């Protein structure tokens, strides 16, 4: 009986992990053709698809377009609406580094969200 319960719990956990999906942003443009592929996945495409996916996460691997200081700027053409739970992890981008200062010290990283 205990083996059956354990097996059932393992199946449930595996099914939850199967529902999770990671979308990897690899361009800085704001185009959305509905497909988040290895060749082109914008932040807008990733967010749009993540809203339709349970336990979705968004990571970054932009290879072209960042400046000499590894600063990557995504200029959005219109407001990006996030209306579902998801994880957006900017620290997955190469050269990104998290804040290392303890509260209440000021951040030693820079986060900018700009809408023009």
N, C-alpha and C positions, 0 to 999 in steps of 0.2 A: 504493500500500500504506500509506504513512504517513497519507494522508487518511482511509483506512478506520479505522485505529487511533485517530486523533484523534476521528473521528465516534463511534466506539464508546465512547471515554472520556467524551465529552460526554453521550451517552445514559445511561451508568451514573450520572454525577453528577446528571443531571436526575432520574433515577428515585429516587435517594436523597433529594433535596430534596422530591420529591413525597410521600414517605412521612412526612416531618416534618409535624407539625401543632401549632399553637399554640392553647391554650385560654385564654380571658380571663375571669378571675374578676371579677364585677361586683356581687356582693352579699356581705354579711357573715354571712348565716345559714348553717346547716349542713344544709340540705335537699338531698336527692339524688333527683330524679325520673328520673335516667338521661340527661338531656338538658342539654347545656351551650349555651344559646342566648344571643342578644343581650339578651334580657329577663331571664334568670336563669341564672347559672352560679356555683355555690358552689365553694369550694376543694375540698370533698369530691367534687363532681361532676367537677371538672377533674382531680383526682388519679386518680379511678376510671377515667375515660376515657383519661388519659395512660398508665396502666399497660397499656392494650391497644393503644397506638400507638407505633411505633418512632420514635425521635428526637423525642419530644414535649417541648414546653415550655409552661410556665404563666406567664402575665403577669397584671397587675392593672390594673383600671380601675374602681374602686369610686367611684361618684358620690354615694351617699347613705349616711349612717350614721357617717361619721368625725367626730371631735370638732373643736372650734374650732382645735386645733393640728394638724389633718390627721392625727391618729393614728387608725388603723383597727384595730379589734380583732375578730377572728373567734373566737367562742366555740364550740368543738367540743362536740357532745353526747356523742361517744365517741371513742376513740383513732383517729387517722387513720393507716392503715397505708400506707406507701410501699414497694412491693416490686418496683419496676422502675426502670431508669435514666430520669431526666427532669431537665429544668432548671426550677427554680422561681425566677423573677426578681422579687423584691419591689421592685426599683428601677424597675420600669415604672409603679408607682403614682404619680400626680401628687403632687408635693411631696416625694417620697422622695429622699434624697441619700446617696450612699455615703460610707464612711469616707475621710477625706483624710489622716489621720495615718499616718506611716511606722512600720513595726515597729522597735523594740519599744514605741513609745508606745501608750497606751490608745486604744481606739476612741472616736471622737467621734460615733458613731451608736449607736442602741439596737436590739437585736434581742431580742425576747422570745418564747419558746415556752412556753406554760403549758398544763398539762393539769389540769383540776379534777375 
